[in-house]
Amino acid sequence: MTETQPVPPPVRPRHSPSKPLSELLDRFGDERSVRPEGEAEIELHGITLNSATVEPGDLFVALPGATQHGARFAAAARDAGAVAVITDGAGLEQAAASGLPVVVREELRASLGEIAAWLFDTAASPVTLFGVTGTNGKTSVAHMLEAILEQMGLKAGLSSTAERHFDGEKLVSGLTTPETVDLHSLIARWTECGTDAAAVEVSAQSLSRHRVDGVVFDVAGFTNLTHDHLDDYGDMQTYLDAKKPLFQPDRARRGVVCLDTPPSAELVASAGIPLTTITSLPGVEADWRVEVTGQSARGVSFTLTRASDGWSVSSLVTAIGAHMALNAGLAIAMISAAGYPDEQLAAAVASGIVAYLPGRAERVSGERGPNVFVDFGHSADAFEKTLAAVRAVTPPPGRVIMLFGADGDRDKLKRPAMSRAAVDGADLVIVTDHHPRFEDPDAIRATLVAAAKEHAAAVKPDVEVIEVAGPEKAIRVAVSKAEPGDSILWAGPGHQNYRDIRGVHVKYSAREQARQALREAGWAD
């Protein structure tokens, strides 16, 4: 079955804001704006960038796009109930043709944070905001923050790559970080429903593209920086530079930085806010240290110690891998940096951190047969860490089977490194398809297979590399080659419920495919 994935609707406050159009025009419009008679009587009750999500009373934001200008949809926005349009000079004529009042603002995207903050009064929100950035681990840290805060007795919110959580509700996410206006709307909803604190995943792209403008996080956290997204940023320095603004006073009040990847030192040196640091590496000085004390297929236990006074807390997290202990330690250190009492924090995590991490080394197998883990990781660093975690919970003579593909139309330079990491960490490597998008899936697999076989021949000739077109067949091949005591890591799809094939989102769940493959092989849940 193929279908176009619907855009998840923005989270709105139950009680809409109300601001006069005249104030918007005075504060943000220029002399070209089309001002209606009786403008002071027109009230704005919301804001959206998508004509398909317009509600009555909305301000429709018409931005220039890659192929067409958003002002083209002003009439559709009007018909759905929009009461005004805000656009740039290039969109003025089309926007005015809708008959709606038009606010003209150049560099509009860069102004949306200020506009949304004004409309939703988010600067006055009492919600304690945690922002997490880095290449890998953002989603895990965000979900752990939410879990710990709730275990502390607080009402928590979440915005991650996987989900948005608010007032007991959950929605599937469309972007790692919501668009600017949607983030401010979500903060307004958190405020309205009495949320004490919330965790937000902050991607490099969200910083570059103004999605977190107008938001000041109480604590910003940094996980790591490794090879990824070079299709957007070109080189690692530019990628790092895109992360740095989160650690300046207009974005955050304080920060916690993990020192386990080399670029963190430059980030610390450039920060304009008070920082604390955390590490799991021996010989590295930091304000916090994480030490793993045990690992199993059910989770990892650890101790976190603060250098300044020796205060420590021991806990465990229901996810596999030493890197998950570091993620949990970062979450605890961020909550501490926000000023919550040590005693409250220690009591909350003493019996463990019960965080559901969708598609992050998620065990989808039952008690019988091989362990099967589905993971969202799609970089060499993520492969290395998760394979090490799977290896640690696969006692000899159990084997580790790695199943993966690569994103089409995305950073091609990282593909050989992904294959090498798979060979280094696994006993059997199966290359299949992921999101081919508009790229030839056969060509993607060929690159991955060639790099894997070349590396295997050089360093691990006993590792077999198999190519299987189609992930539905590939997971069944993996299960057929596994014995009880073996582990299968399926990296890439994670929590996602579709595959992107030539611009069409095909309904798909790796978790359900894996469970079905196990059932077909006789390994009942």
Summary of the structure (lengths in Angstrom):
residues: 525
radius of gyration: 24.2
end to end distance: 25.9
largest distance: 79.5
contacts: 1939
relative contact order: 0.09
helix: 37%
strand: 23%
